[in-house]
Amino acid sequence: MHVQEWLETVPPLAIYLLVGLVIGLESLGIPLPGEIILVSSALLASQHGEIDPFVLGACASAGAIIGDSIGYAIGRKGGRPLLAWLGSKFPRHFSEAHIATAERSFQKWGMWAVFFGRFVALLRIFAGPLAGVLRMPYWKFLTANVLGGIVWAGGTTAVIYYVGVVAESWLKRFSWLGLVAAVLVGLTSMLILKRKAKKVQPAHQEPEPVGAGE
């Protein structure tokens, strides 16, 4: 059974809680398909009126912000031994190469890595714990975490919901062609945003060291 089909059997309240929980666990460093659950739920909301897209986006945002904050606290307390332990448990996601890549991103971009990392699958898992391990000042982390969580969760929900509504309308006139076109538009928008997120670097100022300001 696909995620979409399974979600159709779940009550709306459970969907809100599930989205917040999965995204929260993913954000604190546990490799889970948070984006898949969010996209599937937003698409389902466009087809079933009992699921409120605003509540869905709010739950996703809350899960992202809270999960990242818990991950930050765990990373700050656990330090580098935590990364080594995660590497032994999840070698595919927390390999030394992945950790080194994420660490370079944080050292180069600081809080921007937390904000835009929300749009990149690998950094989305790393952001909270790694920011804590590297002892990024909490006010910087919290600012980037809140803004990134709201923009990513709210934006993803809005885009997919709109795509679903448009697809539903087109489907009545153009069968599956409308659905395919609408989904491609939505996926293209998300890919462009992710590509920009990977390349972004603040041009107006030199990035300061992660540990500065404490």
C-alpha positions in Angstrom: 0.0 0.0 0.0 1.4 3.4 -1.0 1.7 6.3 1.5 -1.2 8.2 -0.2 -3.5 5.2 0.0 -2.7 4.5 3.6 -3.2 8.2 4.6 -6.7 8.0 3.1 -7.6 5.5 5.8 -6.4 7.8 8.6 -8.6 10.4 10.4 -7.6 14.1 9.8 -6.5 14.6 13.4 -4.2 11.6 13.2 -2.8 13.0 9.9 -1.9 16.3 11.6 -0.2 14.5 14.5 1.6 12.1 12.2 3.0 14.9 10.0 4.2 16.8 13.0 5.7 13.8 14.6 7.5 12.4 11.6 8.9 15.8 10.6 9.9 16.4 14.2 11.8 13.1 14.5 13.5 13.7 11.2 14.5 17.2 12.2 16.1 16.0 15.5 18.4 13.7 13.5 16.4 10.4 12.8 16.3 9.6 9.1 12.6 9.5 8.3 10.6 10.4 5.1 9.3 13.7 6.5 9.0 15.4 3.1 7.2 12.4 1.6 4.6 12.4 4.4 4.1 16.1 4.1 3.7 16.1 0.3 1.3 13.1 0.4 -0.8 14.7 3.2 -0.9 18.1 1.3 -2.0 16.3 -1.9 -4.6 14.4 0.1 -5.9 17.7 1.6 -6.5 19.1 -1.9 -8.7 16.1 -2.6 -10.6 15.9 0.7 -12.1 19.0 2.3 -12.0 17.6 5.9 -8.2 18.1 6.0 -7.4 21.8 6.6 -4.2 22.8 4.7 -3.5 25.6 7.1 -3.6 23.3 10.1 -1.5 20.8 8.2 1.1 23.5 7.4 1.1 24.7 11.0 1.6 21.2 12.4 4.4 20.6 9.9 6.1 23.9 10.9 5.8 23.1 14.6 7.3 19.7 14.1 10.2 21.1 12.1 10.9 23.8 14.7 10.5 21.7 17.8 12.5 18.8 16.3 15.4 21.0 15.2 15.5 22.6 18.7 15.6 19.2 20.4 18.3 18.1 18.0 20.3 21.2 18.8 20.1 20.5 22.5 21.1 16.9 22.1 24.0 17.9 19.8 25.2 20.6 22.2 25.2 18.1 25.1 26.5 15.1 23.2 29.2 16.7 21.2 31.3 14.9 18.6 30.8 11.5 20.3 27.2 11.8 19.3 28.1 12.1 15.7 30.3 9.0 16.0 27.4 7.1 17.6 25.0 8.2 14.9 27.5 7.1 12.2 27.5 3.6 13.7 23.7 3.5 13.8 23.0 5.2 10.5 26.1 4.9 8.3 24.3 5.8 5.1 23.2 9.2 6.5 25.9 10.0 9.1 29.0 8.8 7.3 32.2 10.7 7.9 32.0 12.1 4.4 28.5 13.4 4.9 29.4 14.9 8.3 32.4 16.6 6.8 30.3 18.1 4.0 27.7 19.4 6.4 30.3 20.8 8.8 31.9 22.7 5.9 28.5 24.2 5.1 28.0 25.3 8.6 31.4 26.8 9.0 31.1 28.7 5.7 27.5 29.9 5.9 26.6 29.8 9.7 22.9 30.3 10.3 22.2 30.4 6.5 23.1 26.7 6.5 20.3 26.1 9.1 17.7 28.1 7.1 18.4 26.7 3.6 19.4 23.3 5.0 15.7 22.8 5.6 15.2 22.4 1.8 18.0 19.8 1.4 17.3 16.3 2.6 20.8 15.6 4.1 21.1 19.0 5.9 17.5 18.7 7.1 18.6 15.7 9.2 21.9 17.2 10.2 21.0 20.8 11.0 19.8 20.6 14.6 22.4 18.2 16.0 25.3 19.6 14.1 24.5 23.2 15.0 24.6 22.1 18.7 27.8 20.1 18.3 29.5 23.1 16.7 28.0 25.4 19.4 26.3 27.8 17.1 24.9 30.7 19.3 21.3 29.6 20.1 19.7 32.9 19.1 21.1 32.5 15.6 20.1 28.9 15.4 16.6 29.7 16.7 16.0 32.5 14.2 17.1 30.4 11.2 15.3 27.4 12.5 11.9 29.2 13.0 12.1 31.0 9.6 13.3 27.9 7.7 10.7 25.6 9.3 7.8 27.9 8.5 9.0 28.7 4.9 9.7 25.0 4.1 6.7 23.4 5.8 4.2 26.2 4.9 5.6 26.6 1.3 5.6 22.9 0.6 2.1 22.5 1.9 0.8 25.5 -0.1 2.5 24.4 -3.4 1.4 20.8 -3.3 -2.1 21.7 -2.1 -2.4 24.2 -5.0 -1.0 21.7 -7.5 -3.6 19.1 -6.2 -6.5 21.5 -6.6 -5.4 22.5 -10.1 -4.9 18.9 -11.0 -8.3 18.0 -9.8 -9.8 20.7 -12.1 -7.8 19.7 -15.1 -8.4 16.0 -14.5 -12.1 16.5 -15.2 -11.3 18.0 -18.6 -8.0 16.4 -19.7 -7.9 13.2 -17.8 -4.4 12.2 -16.6 -2.6 14.8 -18.8 -3.7 17.5 -16.4 -2.5 15.6 -13.4 0.9 14.9 -14.9 1.4 18.5 -15.9 0.4 19.9 -12.6 2.6 17.5 -10.6 5.5 18.3 -12.9 5.0 22.0 -12.3 5.0 21.5 -8.5 8.1 19.2 -8.6 10.0 21.6 -10.8 9.3 24.5 -8.4 10.6 22.4 -5.5 13.7 21.3 -7.3 14.6 24.8 -8.3 14.2 26.0 -4.7 16.4 23.1 -3.5 19.1 23.8 -6.1 19.2 27.5 -5.0 19.4 26.4 -1.4 22.5 24.3 -2.1 24.2 27.2 -3.9 23.2 30.1 -1.7 25.8 32.1 0.1 25.3 35.6 1.6 27.0 38.1 -0.7 26.5 41.1 1.5 28.8 40.0 4.4 31.6 37.7 5.2 30.3 34.7 7.2 31.5 34.7 10.8 32.8 31.6 12.6 30.1 29.4 14.0 31.3 29.8 17.5 31.5 33.6 17.4 29.1 35.6 19.6 28.9 33.2 22.5 
